[in-house]
Amino acid sequence: MSTGTANIDFTNDMTAGFYGHSNPVILAAIRSALDNGISFGGPHAHEVALAEAICRRFTSIERVRFCNSGTEANLVAMGLARAATGRPLVLAFQGGYHGSLATYTNVEAPLNVDKQQMRFARYNDEEDVRRVLDKFGEETAAIIVEPMMASGGGILGNRAFLAALRTMTDKCGALLIFDEVVTARFSPGGLQDLFQVRPDLTTLGKSLGGGITFGAFGGRADLIDRLDPSRPGAILHSGTFNNNVLTMSAGHIGLTEMATIHALQAVNASGGKLRHSLLEVAKVRRKALTIGGYGSILSLHFQPAEPRNPAEITTTPTQRKLFHLDMLLRGFYTPRRGTINLSLATTDEDCEAFVEAFAGFLDQFSAFLPRG
Ligand SMILES: Cc1ncc(COP(=O)(O)O)c(C=O)c1O
């Protein structure tokens, strides 16, 4: 069991709780940090260690800087792209989510920043990106993209699409930013390594901070060095808690001792097994089900065809709510949006029990779910 309450946790803090609720290795790192001072107002050893671990793992990250959230990492990365290129626009994707101030599930969301300077295209649609760049390419500072749309429905980017973004940004002189806040956990070098597409900048967050408040952005040395305060004409990037001692130590221990290549492969394999079992259970009952996502993150859609972008999602909010509430009653905590996030604490027994409960859900609410 991965939780001390009545529910087995398949939400895992929206993927940030990758190491489980009370991983002893993470807790020991935090306790030891607590005993040695939590506030220095300057660089410290844990920060250097985490930075080095990140640069070792992500081949495109030559330098990294820390901040306090994924939202902040994305806003700074977009700002840096604008400053470095001298261009005003950023192209993002309809249905993308880069944080509370950059929510493109609703491009007009009231709290979104820089609204006039954003342009949007359809995810996984190279032609649509080309259409936007034909018009705005010379003014475009960057394309920002999740290599797997997380909040937008667990929709995996097509490798050819992501590679085309690399080519198109190179051609028009814009930067390519990968938001790997969620997907960094898929392999030691993130989804970019699995797809072999190298962005100019990468943003990180969630689980890489060991379960504590975290954000980071990194990439090409010539870009990140522009923020180095020791250089003449540096662009200011500051933040009181950017190198929060507890995050830096938990993040470092997590990456170096817990998120090993074997552990990541094992949890991805558990996700694969779970995906297969859930699809089987639905098939036997002739219910429409597709499961997006990758490895340890599964995204359920009660529909026959896998969506390539959020506009192709036909699963209704009511079906999602039904799934969420019924699974809660059966003892499983999943996010309302229909994803299942495994953690390193998720066991085979947890997954088997989930499959059984899911079969019960399909049987009970068959009338509300489409036929497969
Ligand atoms: C892909 C992606 N980017 C950025 C963020 C924002 O991170 P934070 O909540 O730490 O601001 C999220 C959060 O869900 C996310 O899923």
The ligand as an ORCA input file, in Angstrom:
! r2SCAN-3c Opt
* xyz 0 1
  C       3.506     20.385    -17.948
  C       3.410     21.300    -16.764
  N       4.137     22.419    -16.750
  C       4.114     23.261    -15.710
  C       3.327     23.009    -14.606
  C       3.294     23.977    -13.480
  O       4.033     23.539    -12.401
  P       3.752     24.160    -10.939
  O       2.420     23.648    -10.514
  O       4.897     23.675    -10.115
  O       3.752     25.641    -11.094
  C       2.569     21.844    -14.567
  C       1.733     21.542    -13.393
  O       0.842     20.737    -13.405
  C       2.593     20.975    -15.687
  O       1.830     19.864    -15.716
*
